[in-house]
Amino acid sequence: MTRSGLAAGALALSLLITGCVAGTSPQTAAAPADDQPFEGEVEFWTINLKKNYSDYITGLIDQYQKQHPKVSVKWVDVPGQESATKLLAAVASGDVPDAVNVNSVELGRFIPSLEPLDAYFGQAELADFQPNLVEPMRQDGKLYAVPWYNGGVMVGMYRKSVVSKAGFDEKAPPTSFAEALDLADKVYDETEVNGTNAIPDHTALRYHGISLLSEDKKTATFNTPEAVAVLERFKKSYDRHGIAPGAISKDTRNLPQNLENGQVAFKPMGNAAELLNIQKNAPDVYKDIVVTESVRTSTGGYLLLAQQAFAIPKASQHKKAAAEFIKFFTNGVNQLAFCKIVPIYPSTVSSTKDPFFAGTSGDDPMAVARQVIVKGLPKLEYSPIGTNKDAELGEYLNEEVRAFLQGSKSAKEALDTAEKRWNEALA
């Protein structure tokens, strides 16, 4: 996986980098006391990192072993498509790793088998983490994971040569989807270039302040007159070509009309990692892009759909050792080092104060994106759907939205069907 490929995985919420610490010596499940340092082997798993990031990982392992001479670290790299199934199998067998790095989208699925971390991560240990990234890791008042890195705040990306013909002002970009769709329609009217390729998926509904699920996560709540109005507004732009026809493609990574191939004018919200692909594959388009803040939620923030986080299984026999390794691996210095080789963003405040982030200047799209993202990190609202079937539920809604945009269903019919499928899945 390339540097840009790793970033794209974070964008698509499909990157599952799994780090595990597995002890091999017979030992009770109780964590060692603070005055009883762990001695033994720590087995550490990652997913698809060895090929491109071996130097980074082995460097941290070497450093940790020097600081803890009685601890040896065994690194195992696992294929991405096997990460969730391997953890499920480990939990089922009882032969679990001691620490696991999971995509937060999967966290709810594993919470019944995870150890609350409050005894290992107190206020002092959590002080450097962004509070808005830590709190979503809690359930029923208990902390089940510690955040690692994320894809950052979404940014707006606009092709100056096109949007300028529709009156776009980069100092006052669209702050809502309604404004973005108005601009998209105007762009097509003036240039015959499709404005954007957004569709009213569950993310767009949440940006409009529409709740997806009941508080107990058992019933869909998005089938409302407000949601009907959102879908119908998107359909208006789709019919007018403000939204590109290929926006209904199921392959969201390779939409027929996109910024890279120059067939859309802008993205009101996108992951900054996309800029790397554009820079590499379409340098002329890259030079034409101006980066701004993205559209915002109804509360004025920015949704974060997933983050990478570390957890400890209940059946671990080396919880204290796992917690200490997690503290080391996710500290501000080590997160900063990772961010310097991969276009990702840290969960630690201290990392963002380094000149690598704080000292960024200039009008290069990536430089501007970094400034926008760091400024927006405290406003991130981590908000997954919140079930163990998030991806499945999202696709159910998207299928109905695509049918609606193509004219085979009304907005109400699409939402009725999606609601029924969600409730059946949640039952």
N, C-alpha and C positions, 0 to 999 in steps of 0.2 A: 504494500500500500504506500503510495507516495505521500509527501507532505500535504498536498492539496486534497488527496484522497481521504486522509485521516480527518481533515477539517470538514470535508463534505459529509463524512459519516456522522460527525457531531450535528451538522445541520439537519440531516435526515432523521435524526434521533435513532439511528440504527447502530451506532458504534457502541459495542459492549466490551469495554476493556475491563477484564476481570482479574483482580489481584488477590491471591489467596496465600495465607500463611498456615502451613500445616505442620504440626508437631508430630514426631514419630516415636518419641519415648513414652512409655506408659506413665500416666500422670493423672491425677484426679481432675475433674472439670472445674474445680475452684481456682480462681486466679491467685497466683503467688502473691504473698504479701510484699509491700514495697521494699522490705529489707531482705527479700529473697529473690535476687536477680535470676532471670530465666537463663537456663543453659540448655543448648540443644540446637536442633535444626528448624529453621523457618522456611517453609516452602511457599514461594511467592509466584502466583500465576498472573500472566497478562494475556491479552488477546491481540494477535497480529501486530505486535510491537517489535519483535526481535529483528525483523528484516531491516527496518529503517531507523529504529531507536535503540539499538543494542548498546551503543556507547553511553547513552544517557542512563539507561536502567542499570547496566553493570557498574557504572561509575557510582551511583547511589548505593548499590549493594556493597561495593568495596568500602565506601566511606562508612556505612553502618557497621560492617564487620570490624573495621579498625576501632570504632568507638565501643563495640561490644564484642571483645575477643572470644567470649565463650558462646557466642551465637554464630551459627553458619546459616547462610541464606541460599536456598536452592531455587533457581528461577526456572519456571516452566511457561512456555508460550503456547497458547491454545488457539486453534482456528476460531474465527468470530462466530461462524454459524453453529458452533457447538457449545458456546459459553453458557447459555441458559440451561440447556439440557444436561450439561455436566454438573451444574450446581444442583439442579433438581435431583439428579441421580445421587449426588453426594448426600443431600439432605435425607433422601429416602433410605439410603443405606446406613446412615448414622456415621459414616466415615467422612466427616466434613473438614473443609479447610478451616483455619483459625481466623482468617480475615478475608473478606471478599469485596472487590470493587465492582459495584453494579451500576448499571444505568438506572437512574431514579424512576424511570417509567416502569421498571420491573420490581421496584422496591416493595410495593404493596403486596405483590404476589408472595414475597418471601418473609414478610414481617412475622408471621406465626413461628417461623423457625429461627428468628434472629434474637440476639441478646441485647437488651437495653444497654446503652453505652454511658448512661449518666454516672455510673460509679467510676468510669475510666476517664471521662472527659468532663471536667468541672468548668466553672466559669473562666478560670485562668487559661485552660487549654483551648477554650473556644473563643477567647477574646479577639484573636486576629481574624476570625472568619466573618464574612458579611452576615449580619444577623438575619437578613431577609433570605439567605440561602440555607441557614441552619434550621430555622423554625419549621420549614416544610418537611424536615427530616424527622419531626416528632409525630407521634400518634398516641392519642390518649395521654398526653403529657410526658411520654417517654421518648428519649432520643434513640433512634434505631440506626442512624447512619451519620457520617461526617462528610460534608461536601468536599469535592476535589476540584474539578474544573468544569467549565461550561462553554457553550458557543458564544456567549456574550449577548449584549443587547442587539436586537435587529437594527439595521440601518436602512435608510432610503437610498436608492441608486437611480440616478437620472441621466439620460443622454442629453447633454446640453443642446446639441445641434438640432434635436427634435423637439424637446419640450419647450424650448425658448419660443418656438413658433406658436405655442398655445398660451403664452403669457406666464410661463412658470417663473417664479422668483425663488432662487435657492436660499434666500434668507427667510423666506416664509413658505416652506414646503407644506404639503398636506399633513394635517395632524390627525385626521380621521379617515376611515375608509370612504365615507361619503364624499369628502373633499378629493380623495384620490380617484374615485370613480368619475367625478365631474371632470377632473383633469384628463383622465383617460379618454373620455368621450370627446373632449375638445381637441386632444391630440390627433385622434383619428379624423375628425372633421377637417382639421387644418393640414394634415400631412398624409393621410391614408396609411399611416403606420399604426398598428395596434398599440393601444396605450400600455396595457399591462396583461398579466396572465393569472391574476388572483381569482379564486372562487370562494363562495360562502361556506367554507368548511367549519369544523367545530372551533378552530382558532378564530376565524372571523366573527363567529357568533359571540365568543367570549369577549372579543374586542368591542363588541356592541353592548356589553354588559348583560348578555343573556346567560342565565344559569343552565348548565348541562344536566346536572344530577341533583336529586334530593340529598339532604344532609347525610342520610344513612347509605348513600351510594347504591340504592336498590331500584330507583325509578328515574327514568328520563324526564327532564323538565323543560326541554328546549322547544317543545311544540307549542308556541305561543303566537299571538298576532304580531308581536314585535319581530319574531324570527321570520314569519311569513313576509313581512315588509322588507327585511334585510335580503332575503332570497330574491324577491321581486325587483329590488333595486339593482342587484347584480345582474339579473336577467336582462334588464333594460340595457345595461352596458354591453352585455354579451351580444345581444341582438344588433347593437349599433357598432359593433367591432371595437369598442373601447377596450373590451376584454378579448384577447386573442382566441380564435376558434380552438386551437390546440390546448387551451387551458383545461379542457375536460379529459385530457389523457391521464391514464392511471399511472404512467411512468413519470412521476413528478420531478425526477432528476434530469430527464431528457425531454422536456416539453418541446414540441415542434417549433414554436415561436418563443424565443428567449433573448435575454440581453446579449449573450455571447454571440449568437448568430445575427444580431442586429435587427431582429424582427419584432421586438417590442421596445417601447420608449423608456419604460421605467419599472422599478419594483418599489412599491410603497413600504415594504418591509422584507428584508432579506438578510441572510447570514453573510457577514463580511468575508468569510472564507471563499465565497463565490468569486470575489474580485481576483483571487489568485489564478483561477482558471481563465477568467477573462483576460487578465494580463498576459498569460502564457499563450492562449489560443487566439485571442482577438485583440492585439495591442492597439489597433486604431480605435476600437470601441472603448477600451480601457482609458485612453487619453481623453475621450469625449465624456467620461462619466464624472458627475459631481455627486459627492456623498453628503447626506444630511441625516438628521434625526428621522426615525421612522414614524409611522402613524402610532398613536397611543391608544391605550385602553380607555374605557369610559371614566376610569378613576385617575387618568393621567400618567399611568405607568407603562411598563413594557412586559409582556408575557415571556417567561422562560419556560419552554416546554419540557426540558430535560436537563439534568446535570449528572455528572459522574460522582459517585459517592462510595465511601468505604463502610462496610458493616462487618459484624462478627456473629457467626452462627451460634445458637444456644449450645449446640453439642460440642463446641470447641473445647479442647482440653488445655489450651494455652491462651486464654483470653487476655491476660495481662501482657504477654509477649506480643500478641497481635495488636493490642492497643498502642503499645510503645512504638511498634514499627509503623503503624498508621500515622501516629503523631509526627514521626520523622519524615515519612514519605510525602505528607501533605503540608509540611511547614512552608512558610512564605518564601524562603530562599529556594527550595526545591520546586515549588510551583512556578516561580518566576523563571527558573532555568528551563522548565518544560515549555513555557509560553514563548520562550525565545527561539525554539526550534519547531514549534507547531503553532498555527494561528488559532489558538484557543485562549480562554480568559480564566483567571484564577478566582478562587473563592476567598482568598486571603487579602485583607486590606493592605497589608504592608507591601505586597507584590505590586500593587497598582501605584505605589508612591515611588517606585524605582524610575530613574530617567527613561528606561525603555518604554514605559507607559506615560509617565508624567511629563517627560521632556520631548514628546512627539510634537513636531511642528511641520509646516509646509502644506501644500495643497494637493500632494499626490493622493489619489483615492484611498489607498491603504492607510496612509498616515492620518488622513482625516477620519477614517473609520475607527482607528484606534482611539483617537481623541473622543469621538462620539460615544464609543462603547464604554470607556473608562468613566466618563461623566455619567453615564446612565446606569452603571452597575448597582448603585444603591437603590435605584427605582425598579429593579427587576422584581417581577411578581412570579415566583415559581408556581405554576398552576397546571399540573397534568390533569387529565380527566380524573385520575385517582382510583382506578380499579386495577385488577390483574388482567384486564382485557382491553386496555386502552387502544392498542393498535387495531384490534378487531372492531371495536365500536367506532373508531374514527373512519374506517373504511366503509362500514355500513352506512354512515351518514353521507360520505362522499359519493357512494354509488347512487343514492337517491338525488343528491344535488346534481350529479352529471345528467341523470335522466330528466330532471327538471329543466336544466339549461338547454338540453336538446329538444325540449318541447313535448316529451311523451307523458309528462305528469304536471299537474299544477303544483305550486309551492306547498299548499296544504296537503295534497296527496303524498308528496315526497316526505314531508315531515311526519305525517301519520305513519307511513311505512317504516321510516327510520326509528321512530319512537317505539313501534311494536317490536322491531328487531332488537333494539337496545334492551327493552324490558325482558324479552325472552332470554337474551344472553345473560343479563344480570340475575335472572331468577335461578 
